[in-house]
Amino acid sequence: DGTKRTAFASALYFLERSGHPRPHTIPIEQAIRFCLDLAEENARKSRGEVIQPKTIGAIADWFRQLLHTTL
């Protein structure tokens, strides 16, 4: 339904509006895996799986790496 794509695009838009340059290229497979992992955390937890949810800091680090490595 596009919510993961919308969330990812919104994050990039927010970062760009906050002064961070938009990446020229995005590693698509890496971005898809990252977004799916985030989206699946609640489903895994509801099935009783022991998970280590990504923290805000870990998400921020991932975006920092994305912005740094794609410039």
N, C-alpha and C positions, 0 to 999 in steps of 0.2 A: 504493500500500500504506500510505499515511499517514505515512511517516517524516518528510516535510518539515513536515506539519501538527503532528506530535508534537514535532519539534525547535523549531518556532516557539512553540508553546504552552509548552514547557518553558522556553524562554528568557524568555518573559513571566512565568511563574511564579517563576523564579529572581530576576528583577529585582524583582518584587513582594515576595518574601520578604526581599530585600535592602534594602527600604525605599523603592523607587521605586513611585509609584502606577501602578496599571494604567490604560492609556488607556481613555477612555470609548468612543471609536470608533477603528477601525483602517482606514486606507485599503487596502481589500482588494486592489485591482489592484496597488498598489505593493508590498504585502507578498508577493503571489503572485510578481510579477516578481523581487523580491529573492531569495526562497527558490529559485526555479527557476534563477536565475543562479548561485547558490552550488552547487546540486546538479549543474549541467551543466559546471562547471569541469573535472572529471576526464575527462568524456567528450570535451570539446573538445581537451583536452591529449593524450589517447590517439589522437585522429585526426590529431595533428601540428600542430594549430592553435597559433599563438603567442598565448598569453593572459597577462593580468596578473591573477593570482588576488587575490581580496580578502584583505586582511590582517585580523588580529584587530582592529587599530585602526580600520579602515574599517567593519567590522561593528559595533563598539561605537559609532562615530559615527552609523551608520544608526539604531541603537536609541535613542541619545540624541535624535536628531532626531524619531523617532517618539514618544517619551515627551514631548518638549517641545511638539511641535506639536499633540498631541491632547488636551492638558489643558484 
